Amino acid sequence: MIETLDLEKTFGLIDGDIFHGSLDLRQIFSARPMLGHADYPGPIAGLCLCGSGGHPGGGVTGAPGYNVAREILRDFKRKRMARAR
């Protein structure tokens, strides 16, 4: 069985946390990965956050990737419609 310290040393996972941040009240919903950035676009223009460290968190669901792809497509459609006007 893989120990917490092994995960931390091998993969850089703080406290061996496979979800890139604890899924507690300080790190869920609008606070994941931090307040103000849970809607996927990050503070850098054109950079969207997804994966275990983003909302809704880790697991084998694929939800973070699906959600960010949906937001990127929405943004692309908005820009294309704005150019057409």
C-alpha atoms as an extended CHARMM CRD file, in Angstrom:
* protein
*
        85  EXT
         1         1  MET       CA              0.0000000000        0.0000000000        0.0000000000  PROA      1               0.0000000000
         2         2  ILE       CA              1.2920000000        3.4690000000       -0.8820000000  PROA      2               0.0000000000
         3         3  GLU       CA              1.9000000000        5.6370000000        2.1410000000  PROA      3               0.0000000000
         4         4  THR       CA              1.1470000000        9.3630000000        2.3970000000  PROA      4               0.0000000000
         5         5  LEU       CA              4.8380000000       10.2760000000        2.6170000000  PROA      5               0.0000000000
         6         6  ASP       CA              5.5600000000        8.2190000000       -0.5330000000  PROA      6               0.0000000000
         7         7  LEU       CA              2.8970000000       10.1470000000       -2.4740000000  PROA      7               0.0000000000
         8         8  GLU       CA              4.2560000000       13.4430000000       -1.2030000000  PROA      8               0.0000000000
         9         9  LYS       CA              7.8740000000       12.6260000000       -2.1010000000  PROA      9               0.0000000000
        10        10  THR       CA              7.1600000000       10.9540000000       -5.4450000000  PROA      10              0.0000000000
        11        11  PHE       CA              4.4680000000       13.2300000000       -6.8730000000  PROA      11              0.0000000000
        12        12  GLY       CA              4.7370000000       16.4010000000       -4.7640000000  PROA      12              0.0000000000
        13        13  LEU       CA              1.2780000000       15.8470000000       -3.2980000000  PROA      13              0.0000000000
        14        14  ILE       CA              1.0760000000       17.8320000000       -0.0720000000  PROA      14              0.0000000000
        15        15  ASP       CA              0.1790000000       15.4310000000        2.7260000000  PROA      15              0.0000000000
        16        16  GLY       CA             -0.3040000000       12.7850000000        0.0110000000  PROA      16              0.0000000000
        17        17  ASP       CA             -3.5550000000       14.4770000000       -1.0400000000  PROA      17              0.0000000000
        18        18  ILE       CA             -4.4910000000       13.0980000000       -4.4780000000  PROA      18              0.0000000000
        19        19  PHE       CA             -7.1110000000       15.8220000000       -4.9600000000  PROA      19              0.0000000000
        20        20  HSD       CA             -4.5970000000       18.7210000000       -5.0340000000  PROA      20              0.0000000000
        21        21  GLY       CA             -6.1750000000       20.4010000000       -2.0650000000  PROA      21              0.0000000000
        22        22  SER       CA             -8.2810000000       19.1750000000        0.7640000000  PROA      22              0.0000000000
        23        23  LEU       CA            -11.9750000000       18.7770000000        0.0220000000  PROA      23              0.0000000000
        24        24  ASP       CA            -13.0770000000       20.5720000000        3.1740000000  PROA      24              0.0000000000
        25        25  LEU       CA            -15.1800000000       23.7040000000        3.6870000000  PROA      25              0.0000000000
        26        26  ARG       CA            -12.2350000000       25.9840000000        2.8710000000  PROA      26              0.0000000000
        27        27  GLN       CA            -11.6540000000       24.2810000000       -0.5010000000  PROA      27              0.0000000000
        28        28  ILE       CA            -15.0160000000       23.4410000000       -2.0660000000  PROA      28              0.0000000000
        29        29  PHE       CA            -17.6040000000       25.1080000000       -4.2740000000  PROA      29              0.0000000000
        30        30  SER       CA            -16.7440000000       28.7820000000       -4.8950000000  PROA      30              0.0000000000
        31        31  ALA       CA            -13.5210000000       28.4580000000       -2.8910000000  PROA      31              0.0000000000
        32        32  ARG       CA            -11.8720000000       25.9020000000       -5.2070000000  PROA      32              0.0000000000
        33        33  PRO       CA             -9.0900000000       26.5380000000       -6.0670000000  PROA      33              0.0000000000
        34        34  MET       CA             -9.5620000000       29.9110000000       -4.3220000000  PROA      34              0.0000000000
        35        35  LEU       CA            -12.2940000000       32.4920000000       -3.9120000000  PROA      35              0.0000000000
        36        36  GLY       CA            -12.9590000000       34.3530000000       -7.1470000000  PROA      36              0.0000000000
        37        37  HSD       CA            -11.5940000000       31.6700000000       -9.4720000000  PROA      37              0.0000000000
        38        38  ALA       CA            -14.0440000000       28.7710000000       -9.2420000000  PROA      38              0.0000000000
        39        39  ASP       CA            -15.6780000000       29.6600000000      -12.5630000000  PROA      39              0.0000000000
        40        40  TYR       CA            -12.5990000000       28.2860000000      -14.4550000000  PROA      40              0.0000000000
        41        41  PRO       CA            -10.9950000000       31.3310000000      -16.1010000000  PROA      41              0.0000000000
        42        42  GLY       CA             -7.9800000000       32.1930000000      -14.0050000000  PROA      42              0.0000000000
        43        43  PRO       CA             -6.2570000000       35.5020000000      -13.3510000000  PROA      43              0.0000000000
        44        44  ILE       CA             -4.2300000000       35.0950000000      -16.5640000000  PROA      44              0.0000000000
        45        45  ALA       CA             -6.1890000000       35.8860000000      -19.7420000000  PROA      45              0.0000000000
        46        46  GLY       CA             -6.8560000000       32.7750000000      -21.8070000000  PROA      46              0.0000000000
        47        47  LEU       CA             -5.8240000000       30.3650000000      -19.0440000000  PROA      47              0.0000000000
        48        48  CYS       CA             -8.5880000000       28.1490000000      -17.6630000000  PROA      48              0.0000000000
        49        49  LEU       CA             -8.1640000000       25.9830000000      -14.5880000000  PROA      49              0.0000000000
        50        50  CYS       CA             -9.3360000000       22.3930000000      -14.5330000000  PROA      50              0.0000000000
        51        51  GLY       CA             -8.3730000000       19.0910000000      -12.9790000000  PROA      51              0.0000000000
        52        52  SER       CA             -8.3980000000       17.8960000000       -9.4150000000  PROA      52              0.0000000000
        53        53  GLY       CA             -7.3720000000       21.2980000000       -8.0970000000  PROA      53              0.0000000000
        54        54  GLY       CA            -10.3310000000       23.0550000000       -9.7300000000  PROA      54              0.0000000000
        55        55  HSD       CA            -14.0500000000       22.9970000000       -9.0310000000  PROA      55              0.0000000000
        56        56  PRO       CA            -15.7220000000       20.5340000000       -8.3210000000  PROA      56              0.0000000000
        57        57  GLY       CA            -12.5920000000       18.6900000000       -7.2050000000  PROA      57              0.0000000000
        58        58  GLY       CA            -10.8860000000       15.4150000000       -7.8170000000  PROA      58              0.0000000000
        59        59  GLY       CA            -12.1090000000       11.9440000000       -8.3790000000  PROA      59              0.0000000000
        60        60  VAL       CA            -12.5720000000        9.8660000000      -11.4960000000  PROA      60              0.0000000000
        61        61  THR       CA            -15.5860000000       11.8300000000      -12.7000000000  PROA      61              0.0000000000
        62        62  GLY       CA            -13.9480000000       13.9680000000      -15.3820000000  PROA      62              0.0000000000
        63        63  ALA       CA            -16.2720000000       16.7700000000      -14.2570000000  PROA      63              0.0000000000
        64        64  PRO       CA            -13.6010000000       19.4940000000      -13.9680000000  PROA      64              0.0000000000
        65        65  GLY       CA            -12.4510000000       18.9170000000      -17.5660000000  PROA      65              0.0000000000
        66        66  TYR       CA            -15.9900000000       18.6980000000      -18.8670000000  PROA      66              0.0000000000
        67        67  ASN       CA            -16.9930000000       21.9010000000      -17.0930000000  PROA      67              0.0000000000
        68        68  VAL       CA            -14.0040000000       23.9110000000      -18.2980000000  PROA      68              0.0000000000
        69        69  ALA       CA            -14.5120000000       22.6850000000      -21.8780000000  PROA      69              0.0000000000
        70        70  ARG       CA            -18.1300000000       23.8480000000      -21.6770000000  PROA      70              0.0000000000
        71        71  GLU       CA            -17.0080000000       27.2920000000      -20.4710000000  PROA      71              0.0000000000
        72        72  ILE       CA            -14.3990000000       27.5830000000      -23.2340000000  PROA      72              0.0000000000
        73        73  LEU       CA            -16.9880000000       26.7160000000      -25.9020000000  PROA      73              0.0000000000
        74        74  ARG       CA            -19.4280000000       29.2250000000      -24.4120000000  PROA      74              0.0000000000
        75        75  ASP       CA            -16.7740000000       31.9320000000      -24.4660000000  PROA      75              0.0000000000
        76        76  PHE       CA            -15.8010000000       31.0470000000      -28.0510000000  PROA      76              0.0000000000
        77        77  LYS       CA            -19.4310000000       31.2860000000      -29.2020000000  PROA      77              0.0000000000
        78        78  ARG       CA            -19.8870000000       34.6560000000      -27.4490000000  PROA      78              0.0000000000
        79        79  LYS       CA            -16.8060000000       36.1020000000      -29.1460000000  PROA      79              0.0000000000
        80        80  ARG       CA            -17.8300000000       34.7360000000      -32.5420000000  PROA      80              0.0000000000
        81        81  MET       CA            -21.3260000000       36.2140000000      -32.1930000000  PROA      81              0.0000000000
        82        82  ALA       CA            -19.8630000000       39.5800000000      -31.0930000000  PROA      82              0.0000000000
        83        83  ARG       CA            -17.6490000000       39.6790000000      -34.2130000000  PROA      83              0.0000000000
        84        84  ALA       CA            -20.6360000000       38.8950000000      -36.4540000000  PROA      84              0.0000000000
        85        85  ARG       CA            -22.5110000000       41.9910000000      -35.2760000000  PROA      85              0.0000000000
